[in-house]
Amino acid sequence: MRVLLQRVNQASVTIGATKKSRIGVGILLLLGIEREDGEKDIDWLIRKLLSLRIFEDESGKINLSILDVGGDALVVSQFTLHARVKKGTRPSFERAASPEIALPLYEKFVGALEAGLGKPVGTGEFGGMMEVELINNGPLTIWIDSKNRE
């Protein structure tokens, strides 16, 4: 399971002409699920995301977690995080999980993040064409892969 985390001042997802989700200060998470992922990957990522110190304290040091600042979260499913581009010029997505595997894991991830934050989490539309807007704060962008825990 891969997450591309962006610390944001605000972010939103629009589908067609409808704004589906909007958050204020917090994190935008682009979530890629691969075939071998499971609940252990979700548990590890949620613990990491909730404790990651990526927000500034009163001294301007990056020393606070999303829980410390009461931040929001927006999760957007993005299978393209598992693209392979070693051969040729067309990306291969063979490692990405099929919707039958990925959708239940995506929903469990969102539910676990909501439970950890103690509030609703914004989402995109699984498998849908979306416009994602953000104001990146920093910019601070971090790549996390549950298969690279060490």
C-alpha positions, 0 to 999 in steps of 0.5 A: 500500500502506498500513500503520497501525503501532502500537507495542505492548507486546504484541498478538495475533490470535484466530480463533474460539476459537484464538489464531493469533498473539501477539507481545511488544514490537514493532509491529502492522501493519494492512496494506491493499493496493490494486489498483496495488500491487506489489513496489516498494511492498513493498520501500519499506515494508519498508526504512521499517519496519525503519529507523523510529526509534520505540522509546525509548533508555536516555535515553527518546528515541525513537531506536531501530528495531525492529532495535535493540530486537529487537522482534517484528511482527504483520501483519494484512491490512486492506482497509478501510484503502482505504475511501472515505467522501466520498459517502454513508454507506456506505464504498466499497472499490473501490481495495482489491485483489481477493484474487487480487492482494492475497494474493500481495502480503501473503505477499511482504510478510510474507516480506520482513519476516521476512527483514529482522527475521531471525525469524518474523512473526505474522500474522492470517488473510487475509480472515478475521474476526479479533479483534485485541488490543493494548496500545499503547505510547505510544500511538504510531500512524503511518500510512504510504502507499507512494504518498506517499513524498515 
